[in-house]
Every structure is written in C-alpha cells, then in structure tokens.
C-alpha cells in the first residue's frame, strides 16, 4: 500500500513540475510583432481576450503594443468622398478610420513603403478609397524614432456587410494585426 501511495505522490510531483514550465516566444522580424512569454500548452488563452490575431481581433480603438511600433485604429465613421476620389467602381457606403502609429525603435519606418492595410466587409473585400482632396491615404513620410504619425484611411463597405475587419501588416509578410467591428 505504501509503495502505491509513494508512486502516486511521485507521479503527482512530476505532473506539477511539468505544469509549471514556460517558454519564451522568439521575436519575429516584424516590427509590429509582440514579444511575450508563451502560454503553456495545457492552458488555453481566454477566447474573449483580443490579441490582434485573426481569430481574436482587437476592437477598433484599441492599441497594439509591438516590439518597435504601437498601432491604433479608430472606430470607423461615415465618410463622403470628394468628386475626385477613386474607389475602383465599388458600391456601398464609404467609411473612414484613423490609423496612428508610434515608433519606439531606433530607426525610421515608412508606412507607404513598408505597410499593408487590407479590409474586408462581411464576405467581400472592402475597396480602398484614394481621396487626396480629403487627405485620405497612407503618408509618404518617414516615421522617425520617438515620433507618432497619424493618417486617415477609407474603404467602401457593401450594404449587406455585417462586420468590418482591417488587417495591418508589413510588406515582408511577417503577419498582420487585426481589428474588427460589427456593423449596425
């Protein structure tokens, strides 16, 4: 009986020791990537906690804190494009949102050359609106270390869409940060 109890106690200790081990995540080359300790395999992350991934996107207005860049996408609002705006013939409602990026790295970052902004509305791509008359579009300026850059982005949302998702990533394809909101 004592041998069985001793064996059970030894197995319990081994099991607890295995449960306490954690590993640290490797940094990616993406400046938007987050460095954090990995969650142990036996602990599932809370499904309701947004982390900017495709399966748990941030709500619009939240700030993503990356290795080198912080990113915020404001809540979308209705927008009236100028007569000179271009939206690739898409039909639907125009919405705009503000993208704010802060650089806490030691090198400049150029959003126009290094960033991708893609949007989907429901089951369709939300067509980007180019509207220089209303100052809509990605800036062609370097975001210097220690500085913040803000710009307006706009898309056409089809009338049948029930949600809007924006994915912001790098040209290098290191992964994207997702923001999503249900549409009324």
C-alpha positions in Angstrom: 0.0 0.0 0.0 2.9 2.4 0.9 4.5 1.7 -2.5 1.3 2.6 -4.4 1.0 5.8 -2.4 4.7 6.7 -2.9 4.4 6.0 -6.6 1.2 8.2 -6.8 2.9 11.0 -5.0 5.9 10.8 -7.3 3.7 11.0 -10.4 1.8 13.9 -8.9 5.0 15.8 -8.3 6.2 15.1 -11.9 2.9 16.3 -13.2 3.0 19.6 -11.3 6.6 20.2 -12.3 5.6 19.8 -15.9 2.8 22.2 -15.5 5.0 25.0 -14.2 7.4 25.1 -17.1 7.1 28.0 -19.6 9.0 29.0 -22.6 9.6 32.4 -24.1 8.4 33.2 -27.6 11.0 34.0 -30.2 11.0 37.5 -31.6 9.9 37.8 -35.2 11.3 40.2 -37.8 8.1 42.1 -37.8 8.2 45.5 -36.1 4.5 45.0 -35.3 5.1 41.7 -33.5 4.7 41.4 -29.8 7.3 39.8 -27.6 5.7 37.8 -24.7 6.1 34.6 -22.8 4.3 31.8 -24.5 1.3 30.3 -22.8 2.0 26.7 -21.5 0.4 24.1 -23.8 -2.1 22.9 -21.2 -3.5 26.5 -20.6 -5.8 27.7 -23.4 -5.9 31.6 -23.8 -9.2 33.2 -22.9 -11.3 33.2 -26.1 -12.7 36.6 -25.3 -9.4 38.4 -24.8 -8.4 40.2 -28.0 -4.8 39.8 -29.0 -4.9 41.2 -32.6 -4.8 37.8 -34.2 -7.3 36.8 -37.0 -9.2 34.7 -34.5 -9.2 37.3 -31.7 -9.1 40.7 -33.4 -8.8 43.9 -31.4 -11.9 46.2 -31.3 -11.4 49.4 -33.2 -9.9 52.0 -30.9 -7.6 49.5 -29.1 -3.8 50.0 -29.2 -1.5 47.2 -30.2 1.9 47.5 -28.5 4.6 45.9 -30.7 8.3 45.4 -30.4 9.1 48.6 -32.3 5.8 50.1 -33.3 2.5 50.8 -31.5 -0.6 50.8 -33.6 -4.2 52.2 -33.0 -7.1 52.1 -35.5 -10.0 54.3 -34.6 -13.6 53.4 -34.8 -14.9 53.7 -38.4 -17.3 56.6 -39.2 -19.3 57.6 -42.3 -17.4 59.5 -44.9 -18.4 61.4 -48.0 -15.7 61.1 -50.7 -14.8 64.1 -52.8 -15.7 64.3 -56.5 -12.1 63.3 -57.4 -12.0 60.2 -55.1 -11.2 56.8 -56.7 -12.7 53.6 -55.3 -12.4 51.1 -58.2 -16.1 51.2 -59.0 -17.1 49.6 -55.7 -20.7 50.1 -54.5 -21.7 50.7 -50.9 -21.1 53.1 -48.0 -17.8 54.9 -47.5 -16.3 54.8 -44.1 -13.0 56.3 -42.8 -10.9 55.5 -39.8 -7.7 57.0 -38.4 -4.5 55.0 -38.1 -2.0 56.1 -35.5 1.5 54.6 -35.4 4.2 55.4 -32.8 7.8 54.4 -33.4 9.8 53.4 -30.3 12.6 51.8 -32.3 16.0 53.3 -33.2 15.3 53.5 -37.0 12.8 55.3 -39.2 9.8 53.4 -40.6 7.9 54.4 -43.8 4.3 53.3 -43.8 3.8 53.8 -47.5 6.8 51.6 -48.4 6.6 49.1 -45.6 3.0 48.7 -44.5 -0.1 47.0 -45.9 -3.7 47.9 -45.0 -6.4 45.5 -46.2 -10.0 45.5 -45.2 -12.9 43.0 -45.6 -16.6 43.7 -45.0 -18.7 40.6 -44.5 -17.6 38.1 -47.2 -16.2 40.8 -49.5 -13.1 42.8 -49.9 -13.7 46.4 -48.8 -12.3 48.5 -51.7 -9.8 51.2 -50.6 -10.7 54.8 -51.4 -8.0 57.1 -52.7 -9.1 60.7 -52.0 -6.2 63.2 -51.8 -8.7 66.1 -51.7 -9.8 64.9 -48.3 -6.3 63.8 -47.2 -7.2 60.1 -47.3 -4.4 57.7 -47.8 -1.1 56.4 -46.4 1.6 59.0 -45.8 4.8 59.0 -47.8 6.8 60.3 -44.9 9.2 58.5 -42.6 8.1 57.9 -39.1 11.1 58.9 -37.1 12.2 57.2 -33.9 10.3 58.6 -30.9 7.6 60.1 -33.1 4.0 59.4 -33.9 2.3 59.6 -37.3 -1.5 59.7 -37.9 -3.4 59.4 -41.1 -6.9 58.7 -42.5 -7.8 55.6 -44.4 -11.1 55.0 -46.1 -12.9 52.0 -47.7 -16.2 51.2 -49.4 -18.4 48.8 -47.3 -21.0 46.8 -49.2 -24.5 47.4 -47.9 -25.1 43.8 -47.0 -21.9 43.6 -44.8 -22.5 42.9 -41.1 -18.9 43.4 -40.0 -15.7 45.3 -41.0 -12.2 43.8 -40.4 -9.0 45.7 -41.1 -5.6 43.8 -41.2 -2.4 45.9 -41.0 0.8 44.1 -41.8 4.2 44.6 -43.2 5.3 44.3 -46.9 7.6 41.5 -45.7 4.5 39.4 -44.8 5.5 38.9 -41.1 1.9 38.7 -40.0 -0.9 41.2 -39.5 -2.6 42.9 -36.7 -6.4 42.6 -37.0 -9.2 45.0 -35.9 -12.9 44.1 -36.3 -16.3 45.6 -35.5 -19.9 44.6 -36.2 -21.8 47.0 -38.4 -25.2 48.2 -37.4 
